[in-house]
Amino acid sequence: MDNNTFDGDGYATDAEVARLLSKHPKSIARWDKNPKLKELGWPEPIYLNGRRHRSRPALREFLANAAHAMLNIVAFKQTPPTI
C-alpha cells in the first residue's frame, strides 16, 4: 500500500477499501462495530445507490491515526517509560 491509496476527494466503495487494505469485504463491515477502530476515526458508511461507501479523506485520516497508534505501541514495548 502506498501513500496514494485514497487520493482525492469523493468516496470509495467498501469493496475497493477491502481490496486496497488487503482485507475481506465482510471485515470492513465488521469494523463498523469495533469501538477501538471508531476511536481511531474509522469512517461511517455512506449509502449511495444501495452500496456502502467511505469518504476518502476520512480513510486517509483513519490510516494516519492507526499508523500513529501502532508506532506508539511499538515504541512503548521497546522502551518502557521511566518512573
C-alpha positions in Angstrom: 0.0 0.0 0.0 1.4 3.4 -0.9 0.5 7.0 0.2 -1.7 7.4 -2.9 -4.1 4.7 -1.9 -7.0 7.0 -1.2 -6.0 10.1 -3.2 -8.5 12.7 -4.0 -11.9 13.6 -2.6 -15.1 11.6 -3.0 -15.9 8.1 -1.9 -14.5 4.6 -2.2 -16.8 1.6 -2.1 -16.3 -0.9 0.7 -15.1 -3.4 -2.0 -12.4 -1.0 -3.1 -11.5 -0.3 0.6 -11.2 -4.0 1.3 -9.0 -4.6 -1.8 -6.7 -1.7 -1.0 -6.3 -2.8 2.6 -6.0 -6.5 1.7 -9.0 -7.4 3.8 -12.1 -9.4 3.1 -15.1 -7.2 2.3 -17.0 -8.6 5.3 -14.2 -7.5 7.6 -14.9 -3.9 6.5 -18.5 -4.2 7.6 -17.4 -5.8 11.0 -15.1 -2.8 11.6 -18.1 -0.6 11.9 -18.9 -2.3 15.2 -15.4 -2.1 16.6 -15.2 0.8 19.2 -11.4 0.8 19.1 -11.4 1.5 15.4 -14.1 4.1 15.8 -11.8 5.9 18.3 -9.1 6.0 15.6 -11.6 7.6 13.2 -13.0 4.7 11.2 -15.4 6.4 8.9 -19.1 5.6 9.0 -20.5 4.2 5.7 -22.4 6.4 3.3 -25.0 4.6 1.2 -25.1 5.5 -2.5 -27.4 3.5 -4.8 -27.6 0.8 -2.1 -23.8 0.3 -1.9 -21.6 1.2 1.1 -19.0 3.9 0.5 -16.4 5.6 2.7 -15.1 9.2 2.5 -11.6 9.1 1.0 -10.3 12.0 3.2 -11.7 10.2 6.3 -10.0 7.0 5.3 -6.7 8.8 4.9 -7.2 10.3 8.4 -8.0 6.9 9.8 -4.9 5.3 8.3 -2.7 8.1 9.7 -4.3 7.7 13.2 -3.9 3.9 13.0 -0.2 4.2 12.0 0.4 6.7 14.8 -1.2 4.4 17.3 0.9 1.5 16.1 4.1 3.5 16.4 3.2 4.4 20.0 2.6 0.7 20.9 5.9 -0.4 19.3 7.8 2.4 20.9 6.3 1.7 24.3 7.2 -2.0 24.1 10.8 -1.3 23.1 11.5 1.5 25.6 9.2 1.5 28.7 8.8 4.8 30.3 11.0 5.5 33.3 9.4 6.3 36.7 
